[in-house]
Amino acid sequence: MENIAKENDFSICQKPFCECEIYSDGRVYTCCPDYFKEDYYIGNIFEVSSFDEIWYSDKAIELRQKLLNNDYSLCNNDICYKDFKYGKINLSPRPAYPKALRFSYDNSCNIKCLFCRDYKEKFENEEKWNKLIDTILIPALKSAEILAITTVGEVTYSKHSQSIIKKAAKECPNLKFDLLTNALLFNETFVKSLGIENRIACIHISIHALKKTTFEKIMRGSNYDIVMKNLQYIFELKKKGIVPIVSLIFVVNSLNYKEIPDFIEFARKNDVFPLIWEYRKKNNSIKMNKNCEEYMVFQPYHRHYNDFVRIMNDCIKRYSENGIRIPNIFKNLKPIPKYKILINYLKYFKKKITFNKNF
């Protein structure tokens, strides 16, 4: 017999009961794939004729049943935020359609960040995805409160993502939008063109440096002055209450880690949420810059590791109770002797002595 929990049981992870995320290969997950110990997806959008076949698949039901039995054996609890944010939902193996969907498959972007997850100038297989808009993607939103177009690509650049938003805005009157942008093209003209002036729930801005020189090294192809101008427009939306949540995302690396305190202060000054992040390279599933390991200042093989630890610990001590988000791997870090850093480096790179000038 299926185990059915009560509504509002916050001891149970709610994501598999009310969320899903769609990736570029068509696979559908109930949360970030990194939060699973194995590649546990509940279906593939290219292999079905309706969203029912995914949301009520055997794997989806099995996952929910495990959680209802307090079995988290599939989960990578070391990095999961355990963000149980929904309240009144049906915690059942066969719940209603998701309240939130994340479309993470369109990787087209107008800039090329140094530490990018291999984004493309053109959306690959766009025609193939366009065919799914009316048959699966929009129907999947019938109970949704949030459509998130985040984690990949640039919404202000993608014609496909914009067509999804326009159609969803018309057909799903209760739907709001959660958007990620690099802010180069995110301005009043863009927002009005989609007809979503009062329907944006969140805006997340990737801004990996505050100093112009650092910004130009990392966010290649962007324009610092335009971005700063557009940030002020977004901050004004937050100030007026038009957009409830605005966050700034700062991906830490060896080029920008010294700017972390200034970044946090900048976000606090403008009453937006600072999010410090690390880029992950798990099982080679994400294609990164080929020298990305040499920029990972938070790893104990990096020669600036102790300096990063000092800065990070100072920020945690000063701000941890004041609305900043920090990855679990950045917490409880301790400095280590320099000789151990060298040993770690030799072990990690298998004695390959090729130091990047930025390392």
For each residue, the residues with C-beta under 8 A, 3 or more apart:
1:
2: 65 92 93 94
3: 65 68 69 93
4: 68 91 92 93
5: 9 12 68 91 92
6: 9 91
7: 87 88 89 90 91
8: 87 88
9: 5 6 12 91
10: 14 84
11: 70
12: 5 9 67 68 70 84 91
13: 16 67 72 75 82 84
14: 10 17 18 19 84 85 86 89 91
15: 18 19 30 31
16: 13 19 30 31 60 63 64 67
17: 14 64 89 90 91 92 95
18: 14 15 86 89 95 98 99 100
19: 14 15 16 30 31 98 99 100 101 102
20: 28 29 30 42 54 55 98 101 102 140
21: 28 29 30 31 32 101 102 103 104
22: 26 27 28 45 101 102 103 104 105
23: 26 27 28 29 33 104 105
24: 104 105 106 107 124 125 152
25: 44
26: 22 23 44 45 46 47 105
27: 22 23 41 43 44 45
28: 20 21 22 23 41 42 43 44 45 54
29: 20 21 23 32 33 36 40 41 42
30: 15 16 19 20 21 42 60 63
31: 15 16 19 21 35 36 80
32: 21 29 35
33: 23 29 36 39 40 41 285
34: 76 79 280 282
35: 31 32 75 76 79 80
36: 29 31 33 39 40 74 75 76
37: 40 73 74 75 76
38: 74
39: 33 36 285
40: 29 33 36 37 59 63 74
41: 27 28 29 33 44 59
42: 20 28 29 30 54 55 57 59 60 63
43: 27 28 47 48 53 54 55 57 59 60
44: 25 26 27 28 41 47 48 54
45: 22 26 27 28 48 54 132 136
46: 26 128
47: 26 43 44
48: 43 44 45 51 53 54 136
49: 53 135
50: 53 135 136 139
51: 48 54 55 97 136 139 140
52: 55 56
53: 43 48 49 50 56 57
54: 20 28 42 43 44 45 48 51 57 60
55: 20 42 43 51 52 60 97 98 140
56: 52 53 60 61 94
57: 42 43 53 54 60 61
58: 61 62
59: 40 41 42 43 62 63
60: 16 30 42 43 54 55 56 57 63 64
61: 56 57 58 64 65 93 94
62: 58 59 65 66
63: 16 30 40 42 59 60 66 67 74
64: 16 17 60 61 67 68 91 92 93 95
65: 2 3 61 62 68 69 93
66: 62 63 69 71 72 73 74
67: 12 13 16 63 64 70 71 72
68: 3 4 5 12 64 65 91 93
69: 3 65 66
70: 11 12 67
71: 66 67 74
72: 13 66 67 75 77
73: 37 66
74: 36 37 38 40 63 66 71
75: 13 35 36 37 72 80
76: 34 35 36 37 79 80
77: 72 80 82
78: 328
79: 34 35 76 327 328 329
80: 31 35 75 76 77
81: 325
82: 13 77
83:
84: 10 12 13 14
85: 14
86: 14 18 89 99
87: 7 8
88: 7 8
89: 7 14 17 18 86 95 96 99
90: 7 17 95 96
91: 4 5 6 7 9 12 14 17 64 68 95
92: 2 4 5 17 64 95
93: 2 3 4 61 64 65 68
94: 2 56 61
95: 17 18 64 89 90 91 92
96: 89 90 143
97: 51 55 140 142 143 144
98: 18 19 20 55 101 140 143 144
99: 18 19 86 89 143 144 145 146
100: 18 19 144 145 146 147 148 178
101: 19 20 21 22 98 140 141 144 146 147 148
102: 19 20 21 22 147 148 149 150 151 178
103: 21 22 106 137 147 148 149 161 164
104: 21 22 23 24 150 151 152
105: 22 23 24 26 129 152
106: 24 103 123 126 129 149 152 153 158 160 161
107: 24 117 118 119 120 123 124 152 153
108: 119 120 121 122 123 153 154 157 158 160
109: 112 116 119 120 121 153 154 157 182
110: 121 154 156 157 182 184 185 221
111: 154 182 184 219 220 221 222
112: 109 116 119 220 221
113: 116 119 182 206 208 218 219 220
114: 217 218 219 220 253 255 289 295
115: 208 218 251 253 279 288 289 292 295
116: 109 112 113 119 288 289
117: 107 152 279 286 287 288
118: 107 286 287 288
119: 107 108 109 112 113 116 152 153 154
120: 107 108 109 123 124
121: 108 109 110
122: 108 126
123: 106 107 108 120 126 129 153 158 159 160
124: 24 107 120
125: 24 128 129
126: 106 122 123 129 130 159 160
127: 130 131
128: 46 125 131 132
129: 105 106 123 125 126 132 133 160
130: 126 127 133 160 163
131: 127 128 135
132: 45 128 129 135 136 137
133: 129 130 137 138 163 164 167
134: 137 138
135: 49 50 131 132 139
136: 45 48 50 51 132 139 140
137: 103 132 133 134 140 141 164
138: 133 134 141 164 167 168 171 172
139: 50 51 135 136 142
140: 20 51 55 97 98 101 136 137 144
141: 101 137 138 144 147 168 171 172 175
142: 97 139 172
143: 96 97 98 99
144: 97 98 99 100 101 140 141 147 172 175
145: 99 100 174 175 176
146: 99 100 101 175 176 177 178 201
147: 100 101 102 103 141 144 164 165 168 172 175 176 177 178
148: 100 101 102 103 177 178 179 180 202
149: 102 103 106 153 155 161 164 165 177 178 179 180
150: 102 104 178 179 180 204
151: 102 104 180
152: 24 104 105 106 107 117 119
153: 106 107 108 109 119 123 149 157 158 161
154: 108 109 110 111 119 157 158 181 182 184 185
155: 149 158 161 162 165 179 180 181
156: 110 181 184 185 186 190
157: 108 109 110 153 154 185
158: 106 108 123 153 154 155 161 162
159: 123 126 162 163
160: 106 108 123 126 129 130 163 164
161: 103 106 149 153 155 158 164 165
162: 155 158 159 165 166 193 194
163: 130 133 159 160 166 167
164: 103 133 137 138 147 149 160 161 167 168
165: 147 149 155 161 162 168 169 177 194 196
166: 162 163 169 170 194 195
167: 133 138 163 164 170 171
168: 138 141 147 164 165 171 172 175 177
169: 165 166 172 175 177 194 195 196 199
170: 166 167 195
171: 138 141 167 168
172: 138 141 142 144 147 168 169 175
173:
174: 145
175: 141 144 145 146 147 168 169 172 199
176: 145 146 147 199 200 201
177: 146 147 148 149 165 168 169 196 199 200 201
178: 100 102 146 147 148 149 150 200 201 202 204
179: 148 149 150 155 186 200 202 203 204
180: 148 149 150 151 155 204 205 206 249
181: 154 155 156 184 185 186 203 204 205 206
182: 109 110 111 113 154 186 205 206 207 219 222 227
183: 186 205 206 207 227 230 231 234
184: 110 111 154 156 181 222 223 226 227 230
185: 110 154 156 157 181 190 230
186: 156 179 181 182 183 190 191 203 205 230 233 234
187: 190 191 230 233
188: 191 192 233
189: 192 193
190: 156 185 186 187 193 194
191: 186 187 188 194 196 197 200
192: 188 189 195 197
193: 162 189 190
194: 162 165 166 169 190 191
195: 166 169 170 192
196: 165 169 177 191 199 200
197: 191 192 200 242
198: 242
199: 169 175 176 177 196
200: 176 177 178 179 191 196 197 203 237 242 243
201: 146 176 177 178 243 244 245
202: 148 178 179 243 244 245 246 247
203: 179 181 186 200 234 237 243 245 246 247
204: 150 178 179 180 181 246 247 248 249 275
205: 180 181 182 183 186 231 234 246 247 248 249
206: 113 180 181 182 183 219 249 251
207: 182 183 210 215 227 231 248 249 250 263
208: 113 115 214 215 218 219 249 250 251 253 256
209: 214 215 217 218 219 255 256 259
210: 207 214 215 259 262 263 266
211: 214 215 259
212: 215 216 224
213: 216 217
214: 208 209 210 211 217 218 255 256 259
215: 207 208 209 210 211 212 218 219 222 224 227
216: 212 213 219 220 222 224
217: 114 209 213 214 220 255
218: 113 114 115 208 209 214 215 253 255 256
219: 111 113 114 182 206 208 209 215 216 222 227
220: 111 112 113 114 216 217
221: 110 111 112
222: 111 182 184 215 216 219 226 227
223: 184 226 227
224: 212 215 216 227 228
225: 228 229
226: 184 222 223 229 230
227: 182 183 184 207 215 219 222 223 224 230 231
228: 224 225 231 232
229: 225 226 232 233
230: 183 184 185 186 187 226 227 233 234
231: 183 205 207 227 228 234 235 270
232: 228 229 235 236
233: 186 187 188 229 230 236 237
234: 183 186 203 205 230 231 237 238 243 246
235: 231 232 238 239 246 270 271 272
236: 232 233 239 240
237: 200 203 233 234 240 242 243 246
238: 234 235 241 242 243 244 245 246 270 271 272
239: 235 236 271
240: 236 237
241: 238 244
242: 197 198 200 237 238
243: 200 201 202 203 234 237 238 246
244: 201 202 238 241
245: 201 202 203 238 273
246: 202 203 204 205 234 235 237 238 243 272 273
247: 202 203 204 205 267 272 273 274 275
248: 204 205 207 263 266 267 272 273 274 275
249: 180 204 205 206 207 208 275 277
250: 207 208 256 260 263 274 275 276 277
251: 115 206 208 277 278 279
252: 256 257 260 276 277 278 297 298 308 330
253: 114 115 208 218 256 257 279 295 296 297
254: 257 294 295 296 297 302 304 358 359
255: 114 209 214 217 218 295 358
256: 208 209 214 218 250 252 253 259 260
257: 252 253 254 260 297 298 304 307 308 311 312
258: 307 311
259: 209 210 211 214 256 262 263
260: 250 252 256 257 263 264 276 311 312 315
261: 264 265 311 314 315
262: 210 259 265 266
263: 207 210 248 250 259 260 266 267 274 276
264: 260 261 267 268 274 276 315 319 324
265: 261 262 268 269
266: 210 248 262 263 269 270 274
267: 247 248 263 264 270 272 273 274 324
268: 264 265 271 274 319 322 323
269: 265 266
270: 231 235 238 266 267
271: 235 238 239 268
272: 235 238 246 247 248 267
273: 245 246 247 248 267 323 324 325
274: 247 248 250 263 264 266 267 268 323 324 325
275: 204 247 248 249 250 324 325
276: 250 252 260 263 264 315 324 325 326 327 330
277: 249 250 251 252 327
278: 251 252 296 298 327 329 330
279: 115 117 251 253 286 288 292
280: 34 286
281: 284 286 288 292 293
282: 34 285 286
283:
284: 281
285: 33 39 282
286: 117 118 279 280 281 282
287: 117 118
288: 115 116 117 118 279 281 292
289: 114 115 116 292 295
290:
291: 294 295 356
292: 115 279 281 288 289 295 296
293: 281 296 299 348 349
294: 254 291 302 355 356 358 359
295: 114 115 253 254 255 289 291 292 356 358 359
296: 253 254 278 292 293 299 302
297: 252 253 254 257 302 304 305 308
298: 252 257 278 302 305 308 312 329 330 333
299: 293 296 302 305 344 348
300: 305 336 340 341 344
301: 305 341 344 345 347 348 349
302: 254 294 296 297 298 299 305 308 341 345 359
303: 341 345 359
304: 254 257 297 307 308
305: 297 298 299 300 301 302 308 309 335 336 341
306: 309 310 335 336 338 341
307: 257 258 304 310 311
308: 252 257 297 298 302 304 305 311 312
309: 305 306 312 313 333 334 335
310: 306 307 313 314 335
311: 257 258 260 261 307 308 314 315
312: 257 260 298 308 309 315 316 326 330 333
313: 309 310 316 317 333
314: 261 310 311 317 318
315: 260 261 264 276 311 312 318 319 324 326
316: 312 313 319 320 326 330 331
317: 313 314 320
318: 314 315
319: 264 268 315 316 322 323 324
320: 316 317 324 326
321:
322: 268 319
323: 268 273 274 319
324: 264 267 273 274 275 276 315 319 320
325: 81 273 274 275 276
326: 276 312 315 316 320 330 331
327: 79 276 277 278 330 331
328: 78 79 331
329: 79 278 298
330: 252 276 278 298 312 316 326 327 333
331: 316 326 327 328
332:
333: 298 309 312 313 330
334: 309
335: 305 306 309 310
336: 300 305 306 340 341
337: 340 341
338: 306 341 342
339: 342 343
340: 300 336 337 343 344
341: 300 301 302 303 305 306 336 337 338 344 345
342: 338 339 345 346
343: 339 340 346 347
344: 299 300 301 340 341 347 348
345: 301 302 303 341 342 348 349
346: 342 343 349 350 351
347: 301 343 344 350
348: 293 299 301 344 345
349: 293 301 345 346 352 353 354
350: 346 347
351: 346
352: 349
353: 349
354: 349
355: 294 359
356: 291 294 295 359
357:
358: 254 255 294 295
359: 254 294 295 302 303 355 356
